[in-house]
């Protein structure tokens, strides 16, 4: 059992500096209790990846991360053979027959584990983070079905490897494309959106020791106002925290117009977004 209850999730994630709400705590608890992957979907910068890291920290489990990208294939996600080492072994074998060489080179010694196989074979508690699955090609989802359905991997030369201890699996998606229904059926679904100003204030107070509560409140409400604008890229929670650390580094105790104008680049990374924000906020 990963967690005893949703309340236990909240307490242990908070101890790992991740403030959850009822929806997050319940989903995280059920993913562990039911042994099902958790699919966390939402805009970039709302804490999806950090959630997996917090589960790892809260449970003391090792974190194995598969970062998805266009062109990701089985060799980078699951396993591949060390072809150079196999070739050297064949050359060293001299004139031995192919059958003998085949049995010798397709063994554990020549197997290169990638994140999915590493998590399946782990004998200690492991959190498997499959990050930004929506960036990978559709074919990768097919690869994941066996792993997420039966927690096993089939290697033709070695047979089927089944997990002795199921990893806690978190998939994240920025919803840049629709994921397959087959993949979704195997997961519990959690939608994460930007936090309320009150919750973001609490996150800032947790992550930035030394900041005054009033300043954290002003930061959170200002960022919430920015997110309501039609921007290319709304500020993430991480960027709010960066802004708070910036003000501490500059020795500022207030978020006045001059300070906001001078530090806007910490939270807004597009010139058009800065121009629009300055106009809307009267800077």
C-alpha positions as CSV (number, residue, x, y, z in Angstrom):
1,X,0.0,0.0,0.0
2,X,1.5,3.3,-1.1
3,X,-0.8,5.5,1.0
4,X,-3.2,4.8,3.8
5,X,-5.9,7.3,2.7
6,X,-6.4,10.6,0.8
7,X,-5.6,12.4,4.1
8,X,-2.4,10.6,4.3
9,X,-1.6,11.7,0.8
10,X,-2.2,15.3,1.6
11,X,0.0,15.1,4.7
12,X,2.9,13.3,3.1
13,X,2.9,15.4,-0.1
14,X,2.8,18.5,2.0
15,X,5.9,17.2,3.9
16,X,7.5,16.9,0.4
17,X,6.5,20.6,-0.3
18,X,3.7,19.8,-2.6
19,X,0.3,21.2,-1.6
20,X,-2.5,19.1,-2.9
21,X,-6.3,19.5,-2.9
22,X,-9.0,16.9,-2.4
23,X,-9.1,15.9,-6.1
24,X,-5.3,15.4,-6.3
25,X,-5.1,13.6,-2.9
26,X,-8.0,11.2,-3.8
27,X,-6.6,10.4,-7.3
28,X,-3.1,9.8,-6.0
29,X,-4.4,7.5,-3.2
30,X,-6.6,5.5,-5.7
31,X,-3.8,5.1,-8.2
32,X,-1.7,3.4,-5.5
33,X,-4.6,1.4,-3.9
34,X,-5.9,0.1,-7.2
35,X,-2.5,-0.4,-8.9
36,X,-3.5,1.7,-11.9
37,X,-1.5,4.4,-13.7
38,X,-2.4,8.0,-13.1
39,X,-2.8,10.2,-16.1
40,X,-2.4,13.9,-15.1
41,X,-3.4,16.2,-17.9
42,X,-3.5,20.0,-18.0
43,X,-1.6,23.1,-19.3
44,X,2.1,23.4,-19.0
45,X,3.4,24.5,-15.6
46,X,0.6,23.4,-13.3
47,X,2.7,20.9,-11.3
48,X,2.1,17.6,-13.2
49,X,5.7,16.5,-13.3
50,X,6.3,17.8,-9.8
51,X,3.4,15.6,-8.5
52,X,5.3,12.5,-9.6
53,X,8.5,13.8,-8.0
54,X,6.5,14.5,-4.8
55,X,5.1,11.0,-4.7
56,X,8.6,9.6,-5.1
57,X,9.9,11.9,-2.3
58,X,6.9,11.2,0.0
59,X,7.2,7.4,-0.3
60,X,10.9,7.1,-0.5
61,X,10.6,5.4,-3.9
62,X,13.1,5.7,-6.7
63,X,12.1,7.9,-9.6
64,X,12.5,6.5,-13.1
65,X,11.6,9.1,-15.8
66,X,10.8,8.5,-19.4
67,X,10.8,11.9,-21.2
68,X,8.7,11.7,-24.3
69,X,9.4,13.5,-27.6
70,X,8.6,13.1,-31.2
71,X,10.6,10.2,-32.7
72,X,10.8,8.3,-29.4
73,X,11.0,4.6,-30.2
74,X,11.2,1.2,-28.5
75,X,15.0,1.3,-28.3
76,X,14.9,4.5,-26.2
77,X,11.8,3.7,-24.2
78,X,12.1,0.0,-23.5
79,X,15.3,-1.7,-24.3
80,X,17.9,-2.4,-27.0
81,X,20.9,-4.7,-27.5
82,X,24.4,-3.5,-27.2
83,X,25.3,-4.2,-30.8
84,X,28.9,-3.1,-30.6
85,X,29.6,-5.4,-27.7
86,X,27.8,-8.2,-29.5
87,X,29.9,-7.7,-32.5
88,X,33.1,-7.9,-30.5
89,X,31.9,-11.1,-28.8
90,X,31.2,-12.7,-32.2
91,X,34.6,-11.7,-33.5
92,X,36.3,-13.0,-30.4
93,X,34.4,-16.3,-30.8
94,X,36.4,-17.1,-33.9
95,X,34.9,-19.9,-35.9
96,X,32.1,-21.0,-33.5
97,X,28.8,-21.7,-35.1
98,X,25.9,-19.2,-35.3
99,X,23.7,-21.1,-32.9
100,X,26.4,-21.0,-30.2
101,X,27.1,-17.3,-30.8
102,X,23.4,-16.5,-30.9
103,X,22.8,-18.0,-27.5
104,X,25.8,-16.2,-26.1
105,X,25.1,-12.7,-27.3
106,X,21.4,-12.4,-26.5
107,X,21.8,-12.5,-22.8
108,X,21.6,-10.1,-19.9
109,X,25.2,-9.1,-20.4
110,X,24.3,-7.4,-23.7
111,X,20.9,-6.0,-22.8
112,X,20.6,-2.2,-22.3
113,X,17.7,-1.3,-20.1
114,X,15.7,1.8,-20.9
115,X,13.3,3.5,-18.4
116,X,10.2,1.3,-19.0
117,X,12.2,-2.0,-18.6
118,X,14.1,-0.6,-15.6
119,X,10.9,0.3,-13.8
120,X,9.4,-3.1,-14.5
121,X,12.5,-5.0,-13.3
122,X,13.0,-2.8,-10.2
123,X,12.9,-4.8,-6.9
124,X,12.5,-1.8,-4.7
125,X,9.6,0.7,-4.7
126,X,9.7,2.8,-7.9
127,X,7.7,5.7,-9.3
128,X,7.7,5.6,-13.1
129,X,7.1,9.0,-14.7
130,X,6.1,9.0,-18.3
131,X,6.4,12.7,-19.0
132,X,4.6,14.6,-21.8
133,X,3.2,11.5,-23.4
134,X,1.3,13.7,-25.9
135,X,4.6,14.7,-27.5
136,X,5.4,11.1,-28.4
137,X,4.1,9.4,-31.6
138,X,0.9,7.4,-31.5
139,X,2.9,4.2,-31.9
140,X,4.5,4.7,-28.5
141,X,1.0,4.4,-26.9
142,X,0.8,0.9,-28.4
143,X,4.1,0.1,-26.8
144,X,2.8,1.2,-23.4
145,X,-0.4,-1.0,-23.5
146,X,1.4,-4.2,-22.5
147,X,3.4,-2.4,-19.9
148,X,0.5,-0.6,-18.3
149,X,-2.0,-3.5,-18.6
150,X,0.0,-6.4,-17.2
151,X,3.1,-4.7,-16.0
152,X,5.2,-6.9,-18.1
153,X,7.6,-6.7,-21.1
154,X,8.2,-9.3,-23.8
155,X,11.7,-9.6,-25.1
156,X,11.7,-12.2,-27.9
157,X,15.2,-13.5,-27.1
158,X,14.6,-13.7,-23.4
159,X,10.9,-14.2,-22.9
160,X,8.4,-12.3,-20.9
161,X,9.6,-10.2,-17.9
162,X,6.9,-9.6,-15.3
163,X,7.2,-7.0,-12.6
164,X,7.8,-8.5,-9.1
165,X,6.9,-5.2,-7.6
166,X,4.5,-3.0,-9.6
167,X,5.8,0.6,-10.0
168,X,3.6,3.6,-9.2
169,X,3.0,5.0,-12.7
170,X,2.3,8.7,-13.5
171,X,1.7,9.8,-17.1
172,X,1.6,13.6,-17.8
173,X,0.1,15.3,-20.8
174,X,-0.2,18.9,-21.9
175,X,-3.2,17.9,-24.1
176,X,-1.4,19.0,-27.3
177,X,-3.2,16.0,-28.9
178,X,-5.8,13.5,-28.0
179,X,-4.5,10.3,-26.4
180,X,-6.0,7.0,-27.5
181,X,-9.0,5.6,-25.7
182,X,-7.2,2.3,-25.2
183,X,-4.5,4.1,-23.2
184,X,-7.0,6.2,-21.2
185,X,-9.0,3.1,-20.2
186,X,-5.9,1.8,-18.4
187,X,-5.5,4.9,-16.3
188,X,-7.1,7.0,-13.7
189,X,-7.6,10.5,-15.0
190,X,-6.7,13.7,-13.1
191,X,-7.1,17.1,-14.7
192,X,-4.8,19.8,-13.2
193,X,-5.5,23.4,-13.9
194,X,-3.9,26.6,-12.5
195,X,-4.4,26.9,-8.7
196,X,-6.6,29.5,-7.1
197,X,-4.8,32.6,-5.9
198,X,-5.2,31.4,-2.3
199,X,-3.6,28.0,-3.1
200,X,-0.8,29.6,-5.1
201,X,-0.1,32.0,-2.3
202,X,0.3,29.0,0.0
203,X,2.5,27.2,-2.5
204,X,4.8,30.3,-2.7
205,X,4.9,30.5,1.1
206,X,6.0,26.8,1.2
207,X,8.5,27.0,-1.6
208,X,10.0,30.4,-0.8
209,X,11.0,30.7,2.9
210,X,11.3,34.2,4.1
211,X,8.8,35.8,1.8
212,X,6.1,37.9,3.5
213,X,2.5,36.6,3.3
214,X,1.2,39.9,1.9
215,X,3.8,39.9,-0.9
216,X,3.0,36.2,-1.7
217,X,-0.7,37.2,-1.8
218,X,0.0,40.1,-4.2
219,X,2.2,37.9,-6.4
220,X,-0.5,35.2,-6.7
221,X,-3.2,37.6,-7.5
222,X,-1.1,39.4,-10.1
223,X,-0.3,36.1,-11.8
224,X,-3.9,35.1,-11.8
225,X,-4.7,38.4,-13.5
226,X,-2.1,37.6,-16.2
227,X,-3.5,34.2,-16.8
228,X,-6.9,35.7,-17.5
229,X,-5.4,37.6,-20.4
230,X,-5.0,36.1,-23.9
231,X,-1.3,35.4,-23.7
232,X,0.9,33.1,-25.8
233,X,2.1,31.4,-22.7
234,X,0.6,32.0,-19.3
235,X,2.9,32.0,-16.3
236,X,3.5,28.6,-14.7
237,X,3.6,27.9,-11.0
238,X,7.3,27.5,-11.2
239,X,7.6,31.0,-12.7
240,X,5.5,32.4,-9.9
241,X,8.0,30.9,-7.5
242,X,10.9,32.3,-9.6
243,X,9.3,35.7,-9.4
244,X,9.0,35.4,-5.6
245,X,12.7,34.4,-5.3
246,X,13.6,37.3,-7.7
247,X,12.0,39.8,-5.4
248,X,13.8,38.4,-2.4
249,X,17.1,38.6,-4.2
250,X,16.4,42.2,-5.1
251,X,15.4,43.0,-1.5
252,X,11.9,44.1,-2.6
253,X,9.1,43.9,-0.1
254,X,6.4,45.3,-2.3
255,X,5.2,44.5,-5.9
256,X,4.8,48.1,-7.0
257,X,4.6,49.1,-10.7
258,X,8.3,49.8,-11.1
259,X,9.3,46.5,-9.6
260,X,6.7,44.6,-11.7
261,X,7.8,46.4,-14.9
262,X,11.5,45.6,-14.2
263,X,11.0,41.9,-13.4
264,X,8.3,41.0,-15.9
265,X,10.7,38.9,-17.9
266,X,10.8,36.4,-15.0
267,X,7.2,35.3,-15.6
268,X,6.5,36.3,-19.2
269,X,8.9,35.0,-21.9
270,X,7.3,36.5,-25.0
271,X,7.6,40.2,-26.0
272,X,4.0,40.3,-27.1
273,X,2.8,38.9,-23.8
274,X,4.8,41.6,-21.9
275,X,3.5,44.3,-24.1
276,X,-0.1,43.2,-23.6
277,X,0.4,42.8,-19.8
278,X,1.9,46.2,-19.4
279,X,-1.0,47.7,-21.3
280,X,-3.7,45.8,-19.3
281,X,-2.0,46.5,-16.0
282,X,-1.2,50.1,-16.7
283,X,2.6,49.8,-16.3
